[in-house]
């Protein structure tokens, strides 16, 4: 396990952006009526630990004038006048949903002050994938160091923060628990609000951090090792699910194929396979595009992995014993042909589903202008190039974060926390007597949106059974209340 620290510019903070301008068109400075982010500190009487909340420290001082007791209306007026600009918001983001421990500090205007990641790539190589218990232990060993590194590099302390954002789902329960425990511990000690973040929404919304012109509605494809998800983003927290994975996601197929081909997956199976595929003939092997007979937007990669395995065996490639670095020239070329042919078909499957999703989305919301592609697999340049053709064909702009913000990271969690914190969607600080061993609200299976009627799949298994209501249904319920 090793710690990776990404400088703000390399992490995707646009260079040369004037302070306070980056996200000014995305989410405005708080205006009347006062948001819950200000109002929760104006309750009578305020709890002592909330005075640590630096964002409203000056506001509380004004509200505590010894002369006269202000009326509730006066308090609200003072809050509206004293609420700082977006730039004064400081959000710590913590991410531990799967196999990397990540943290970052981001300003409310989108400036990335720091981000740190502890990679578990050595464990992935050793165990041939994510081993939940091993991943949990690695998170527990790294979390304090990663969070402290993010704070130190941002030159802030916990008392300077406005709130803490943390991934609460979907993901591996054992891993999620480590991040949530750390976030609540910080929030309890320093009296900070907490924003529980949906991991997949964060992948979608990080594009709004780096592209200030990206507004709702937009279509998003979220692709990673564990997820393939097509959603229509109608507003913050409100999504229509057009398609999802019914078995294996594209990232898993890349990883498995890379391992079977004997590639060095220390830096990830996807990047290794993409690199080898550049040397191969993508038409040399006739793999079949999955699910072409199904006229929906769902994905299936389980059936593509088997032909890859058979192609390796039929060519008598001893990939288990001979890594790619030791392969003969002929052997390497055969592996490259398999890699290139696999990649072509895997991405054709993406193209098929995305074309249909674009048609459905435009039917529902004709004003859509952008097609967002995010998640770990969005770092793949071949994937981006092919999906850009789909976007251009339909008059859309392809929007994708830089590679450092496509893989799991703390920046996307912090930014999504900011997006929800501004309109007042957060939890109050944990009580001072909250036990360290309490059962947290974790959501390992947490749908992002409600399924589009034409996109429902009869082949969905119990594996995808809902344990928690979707983020969209929860958002709509809170708006009605």
C-alpha positions in Angstrom: 0.0 0.0 0.0 1.4 3.4 -0.9 0.3 7.0 -0.5 -0.1 9.2 -3.6 -0.4 12.9 -3.2 -1.8 14.8 -6.2 -1.1 18.6 -6.5 -4.1 20.7 -7.1 -3.4 21.5 -10.7 -2.7 17.9 -11.6 -5.8 16.9 -9.8 -7.9 18.9 -12.2 -8.1 22.4 -10.8 -8.3 24.6 -13.9 -5.2 26.7 -14.2 -5.5 30.5 -14.4 -9.0 30.6 -13.0 -9.6 33.8 -11.1 -10.5 33.2 -7.4 -14.2 33.0 -6.8 -15.1 32.6 -10.5 -14.7 28.9 -11.1 -18.1 27.7 -10.2 -20.0 31.0 -9.8 -22.4 30.1 -12.5 -23.2 26.6 -11.2 -24.6 27.2 -7.7 -25.1 30.8 -6.6 -24.1 32.4 -3.3 -26.7 31.8 -0.6 -29.5 34.3 -0.8 -32.8 34.7 1.1 -34.6 32.7 2.3 -31.8 31.7 4.5 -30.6 28.1 3.8 -30.5 25.4 6.5 -26.7 25.7 6.3 -27.1 29.1 8.0 -30.3 28.5 9.8 -29.2 25.4 11.8 -26.7 27.6 13.7 -29.4 30.2 14.6 -31.5 27.9 16.7 -32.2 29.2 20.2 -30.1 28.4 22.2 -27.2 27.2 20.0 -25.3 24.2 21.2 -21.7 25.1 22.4 -19.9 22.8 20.0 -21.5 24.6 17.0 -19.4 27.6 17.7 -16.5 25.7 16.2 -18.2 25.9 12.8 -15.9 28.5 11.2 -18.2 29.3 8.4 -20.7 31.1 10.7 -18.4 32.1 13.5 -18.8 35.9 12.7 -22.6 35.4 12.3 -22.9 33.9 15.7 -20.9 36.7 17.3 -23.3 39.2 15.8 -26.3 37.2 16.9 -25.0 37.2 20.5 -25.0 41.0 21.0 -25.4 41.8 24.8 -27.7 44.8 24.1 -30.9 43.4 22.9 -32.1 39.9 22.0 -32.8 39.8 18.2 -36.2 38.6 17.0 -36.3 35.4 14.8 -36.9 37.7 11.8 -33.9 39.8 12.7 -31.8 36.7 13.0 -32.8 35.5 9.5 -32.0 39.0 8.1 -28.6 39.0 9.8 -28.0 35.5 8.5 -28.8 36.5 4.9 -26.5 39.5 5.2 -23.6 37.7 6.8 -23.6 34.4 4.9 -20.1 34.3 3.2 -19.4 33.8 -0.4 -19.1 30.3 -1.8 -15.3 30.6 -1.7 -15.4 30.7 2.1 -16.9 27.2 2.3 -14.3 24.5 3.0 -15.3 20.9 2.6 -13.3 17.8 3.6 -14.2 14.8 1.4 -13.5 11.2 2.5 -13.8 8.2 0.1 -13.4 4.5 1.2 -16.1 2.7 -0.9 -13.8 0.1 -2.4 -10.1 -0.3 -2.8 -8.5 3.1 -2.4 -8.4 5.4 0.6 -8.8 9.0 -0.5 -9.3 12.4 1.0 -9.4 16.0 -0.3 -10.1 19.6 0.7 -12.1 21.7 -1.8 -13.3 25.3 -1.6 -16.9 26.1 -2.3 -16.0 27.7 -5.6 -14.3 24.5 -6.8 -10.7 25.3 -6.0 -9.0 22.0 -5.1 -6.7 22.7 -2.2 -5.4 19.2 -1.8 -6.0 15.5 -2.4 -4.3 12.4 -1.1 -4.8 8.7 -2.1 -3.5 5.5 -0.5 -3.6 2.9 -3.3 -4.3 -0.8 -2.6 -2.8 -1.9 -6.0 -0.4 -4.3 -4.3 -3.4 -6.1 -2.6 -5.2 -6.2 -5.9 -2.2 -8.0 -7.5 -1.8 -10.4 -4.5 -5.5 -11.4 -4.2 -6.4 -11.1 -7.9 -9.1 -8.5 -7.1 -10.7 -6.8 -4.1 -10.8 -8.9 -1.0 -13.3 -7.0 1.3 -11.7 -7.9 4.6 -8.2 -7.1 3.4 -9.4 -3.9 1.9 -11.1 -2.9 5.2 -7.8 -3.4 7.1 -5.9 -1.4 4.5 -8.3 1.5 4.8 -8.1 1.4 8.6 -4.3 1.5 8.5 -4.3 4.4 6.0 -7.3 6.6 6.8 -5.7 8.8 9.5 -2.6 9.4 7.4 -4.5 10.2 4.3 -6.9 12.6 5.9 -4.1 14.4 7.8 -2.1 14.7 4.6 -5.0 16.3 2.8 -5.5 18.8 5.7 -1.7 19.6 5.9 -1.4 20.1 2.1 -4.4 22.4 2.1 -2.8 24.3 5.1 -6.0 24.0 7.1 -7.1 22.3 10.3 -10.3 20.6 11.2 -11.6 23.7 13.0 -11.3 25.6 9.6 -13.7 23.3 7.9 -17.4 24.1 7.1 -18.4 20.4 7.0 -17.3 16.9 6.2 -18.5 14.9 3.2 -18.2 11.1 3.2 -19.2 8.3 0.9 -22.0 6.2 2.5 -22.8 4.1 -0.5 -22.9 2.2 -2.7 -19.8 0.1 -2.0 -18.4 -2.6 0.3 -19.9 -2.2 3.8 -16.7 -3.1 5.5 -14.9 -0.4 3.6 -17.6 2.3 3.8 -17.6 1.9 7.6 -14.0 3.0 7.9 -14.6 6.3 6.1 -17.8 7.0 7.9 -16.3 6.3 11.3 -13.4 8.8 10.5 -15.8 11.4 9.2 -18.1 11.2 12.2 -15.2 11.3 14.6 -13.9 14.6 13.1 -17.5 16.0 13.0 -18.1 15.1 16.6 -14.9 16.6 18.0 -15.1 19.8 15.9 -18.9 20.3 15.7 -19.2 20.0 12.0 -22.2 19.0 9.8 -21.9 15.8 7.8 -22.9 15.3 4.2 -23.5 11.6 3.2 -22.5 11.2 -0.4 -23.7 8.8 -3.1 -20.6 7.5 -4.7 -22.0 7.3 -8.3 -23.6 10.8 -8.0 -20.1 12.1 -7.1 -18.7 10.6 -10.3 -21.3 12.4 -12.2 -21.1 15.8 -10.4 -17.3 16.1 -10.4 -17.7 17.2 -14.1 -19.5 20.3 -12.8 -16.4 21.2 -10.8 -14.2 21.3 -13.9 -16.8 22.5 -16.4 -18.6 25.6 -15.1 -21.0 25.5 -18.1 -22.4 22.1 -17.3 -25.9 22.5 -16.1 -29.0 20.3 -15.7 -30.4 18.3 -17.5 -27.6 16.1 -18.8 -27.0 12.5 -19.7 -24.3 10.6 -17.8 -22.5 7.3 -18.4 -20.7 6.1 -15.2 -18.3 3.3 -15.9 -16.0 1.6 -13.4 -14.9 -1.7 -12.1 -18.1 -2.3 -10.3 -20.7 -0.2 -12.2 -22.1 0.6 -15.6 -24.8 3.2 -15.2 -26.7 5.4 -17.6 -28.7 8.2 -16.0 -30.6 11.3 -17.0 -29.5 13.9 -14.4 -32.6 16.2 -14.1 -31.4 18.1 -11.1 -29.2 17.8 -8.0 -30.2 14.5 -6.4 -32.8 13.7 -9.1 -32.0 11.1 -11.7 -33.7 8.7 -14.1 -31.9 5.4 -14.5 -31.9 4.4 -18.1 -29.6 1.4 -17.9 -27.4 -0.5 -15.5 -25.2 -3.6 -15.2 -27.1 -6.9 -15.0 -24.0 -8.9 -14.2 -20.4 -7.8 -14.7 -19.3 -4.2 -15.3 -16.9 -3.2 -18.1 -14.1 -2.4 -15.6 -14.2 -5.9 -14.2 -14.1 -7.4 -17.7 -11.0 -5.3 -18.5 -9.3 -6.3 -15.2 -10.0 -10.0 -15.7 -8.9 -10.0 -19.3 -5.7 -8.2 -18.4 -4.9 -10.8 -15.7 -5.6 -13.7 -18.1 -3.3 -12.1 -20.6 -0.5 -12.0 -18.1 -0.2 -8.2 -18.0 1.3 -6.2 -15.2 -1.8 -4.9 -13.4 0.1 -3.0 -10.7 -1.3 0.3 -12.1 -4.7 -1.3 -13.0 -5.8 -3.9 -15.5 -7.7 -1.4 -17.7 -4.7 0.8 -18.5 -2.5 -2.2 -19.0 -4.9 -3.8 -21.5 -5.5 -0.5 -23.3 -1.7 0.0 -23.8 -1.2 -3.5 -25.2 -4.3 -3.2 -27.5 -2.5 -0.4 -29.3 -0.1 -3.1 -30.7 -2.9 -5.4 -31.9 -5.4 -5.9 -34.7 -8.9 -5.2 -33.3 -10.5 -7.2 -36.1 -8.3 -10.3 -35.7 -10.8 -12.2 -33.5 -14.5 -12.2 -34.0 -16.0 -11.7 -30.5 -19.8 -11.1 -30.3 -21.2 -7.8 -29.1 -23.3 -8.7 -26.0 -27.1 -8.2 -25.8 -27.7 -6.8 -29.2 -31.0 -8.6 -29.3 -32.1 -6.7 -26.1 -33.5 -3.3 -27.1 -32.7 -1.6 -23.8 -29.8 0.3 -22.2 -28.6 -2.4 -19.8 -25.1 -3.8 -19.8 -23.7 -7.3 -19.6 -20.0 -8.2 -19.7 -20.1 -11.7 -18.1 -20.6 -13.3 -21.5 -17.6 -11.5 -23.1 -15.1 -12.7 -20.6 -15.6 -16.4 -21.5 -14.7 -16.0 -25.2 -11.5 -14.1 -24.2 -10.5 -17.0 -22.0 -11.2 -19.5 -24.8 -9.2 -17.4 -27.3 -6.2 -17.5 -25.0 -6.5 -21.2 -24.4 -7.0 -22.1 -28.1 -3.8 -20.3 -29.0 -1.8 -22.3 -26.3 -0.7 -19.1 -24.6 0.9 -19.9 -21.3 0.0 -16.5 -19.7 -0.1 -17.9 -16.2 3.5 -18.9 -16.3 4.9 -16.3 -18.7 4.2 -12.6 -18.1 3.9 -10.3 -21.0 7.4 -8.9 -20.2 8.9 -12.3 -20.9 6.8 -13.2 -23.9 8.3 -13.9 -27.4 7.5 -11.4 -30.2 4.9 -13.8 -31.7 3.4 -14.5 -28.3 3.1 -10.8 -27.5 1.4 -10.1 -30.9 -1.2 -12.8 -30.2 -1.9 -11.3 -26.8 -2.1 -7.8 -28.3 -4.6 -9.1 -30.9 -6.8 -10.6 -28.2 -6.6 -7.3 -26.2 -7.5 -5.1 -29.2 -10.4 -7.4 -30.3 -11.8 -7.5 -26.7 -11.6 -3.7 -26.3 -13.3 -3.1 -29.7 -16.3 -5.3 -28.8 -16.4 -4.1 -25.2 -16.7 -0.5 -26.3 -19.1 -1.3 -29.1 -21.4 -2.6 -26.4 -21.1 0.8 -24.7 -21.8 2.6 -27.9 -24.9 0.6 -28.6 -26.4 1.3 -25.2 -25.4 4.9 -25.1 -26.9 5.6 -28.5 -30.3 4.3 -27.3 -29.9 6.2 -24.0 -29.3 9.5 -25.9 -32.5 8.9 -27.9 -34.5 8.2 -24.7 -33.0 11.1 -22.8 -33.7 13.6 -25.7 -37.3 12.3 -25.8 -37.8 13.1 -22.2 -35.7 16.3 -22.0 -35.0 17.8 -25.5 -32.9 20.6 -24.0 -30.0 18.3 -23.1 -26.7 19.6 -24.5 -24.1 17.5 -22.6 -23.1 13.9 -22.4 -21.0 13.2 -19.3 -18.7 10.2 -19.1 -17.0 9.6 -15.8 -15.7 6.7 -13.6 -12.4 4.8 -13.7 -12.9 3.5 -17.2 -13.5 7.0 -18.5 -9.7 7.4 -18.2 -9.4 5.1 -21.3 -8.7 7.2 -24.3 -10.1 4.7 -26.8 -13.4 4.8 -24.8 -13.5 8.6 -24.8 -12.8 8.8 -28.5 -15.5 6.3 -29.4 -18.1 7.9 -27.1 -17.3 11.3 -28.5 -18.5 10.0 -31.9 -21.8 9.2 -30.2 -22.0 12.6 -28.7 -21.2 14.5 -31.9 -23.6 12.3 -33.9 -26.4 13.5 -31.7 -25.4 17.1 -31.4 -24.1 16.8 -27.8 -20.9 17.9 -26.1 -18.9 15.2 -24.5 -17.8 16.2 -20.9 -15.4 14.1 -19.0 -13.2 14.9 -16.0 -9.4 14.6 -16.2 -8.1 11.1 -15.6 -7.1 11.9 -12.0 -10.7 12.7 -11.2 -12.2 9.7 -13.1 -10.9 7.1 -10.7 -12.2 7.1 -7.1 -11.0 10.2 -5.3 -11.7 12.6 -2.4 -12.3 15.6 -4.6 -15.5 14.2 -6.1 -16.8 13.5 -2.6 -15.9 17.0 -1.3 -17.5 18.7 -4.3 -20.7 16.7 -4.1 -20.8 17.5 -0.5 -20.6 21.2 -1.3 -23.4 20.9 -3.9 -25.7 19.4 -1.3 -24.5 21.5 1.7 -25.4 24.8 0.0 -29.1 24.1 -0.3 -29.1 22.6 3.3 -28.9 18.9 2.7 -26.7 17.7 5.5 -26.8 16.1 9.0 -26.2 18.0 12.2 -23.0 17.3 14.0 -23.0 14.0 15.9 -23.8 14.2 19.6 -20.8 14.4 21.9 -21.8 11.1 23.5 -22.1 9.1 20.3 -20.4 5.7 20.9 -17.5 4.8 18.6 -19.0 1.4 17.9 -22.5 2.6 16.9 -24.2 1.1 13.8 -23.8 3.7 11.0 -26.3 4.3 8.1 -24.4 2.5 5.3 -26.0 1.9 1.9 -24.0 -0.7 0.1 -26.8 -1.2 -2.5 -28.2 2.2 -3.1 -29.8 3.1 -6.4 -29.2 6.5 -7.8 -32.5 7.0 -9.6 -35.8 5.3 -10.5 -35.8 3.0 -13.5 -37.1 4.4 -16.8 -40.2 2.3 -17.8 -38.7 1.3 -21.2 -35.4 0.3 -19.5 -36.6 -2.2 -17.0 -34.9 -5.6 -17.4 -36.5 -8.9 -16.6 -33.0 -10.5 -16.2 -32.0 -8.4 -13.2 -31.0 -10.8 -10.4 -31.5 -10.7 -6.7 -27.9 -9.3 -6.6 -29.4 -5.9 -7.5 -32.3 -6.0 -5.0 -32.8 -2.7 -3.4 -32.0 -2.4 0.3 -32.3 1.4 0.4 -34.7 3.7 -1.4 -33.0 5.5 -4.4 -31.3 8.8 -3.8 -33.9 10.4 -6.1 -36.9 9.2 -4.1 -35.2 10.4 -0.9 -34.5 13.8 -2.4 -38.1 14.2 -3.7 -39.5 13.1 -0.3 -37.3 15.7 1.5 -38.5 18.4 -0.9 -42.2 17.6 -0.2 -41.5 17.7 3.5 
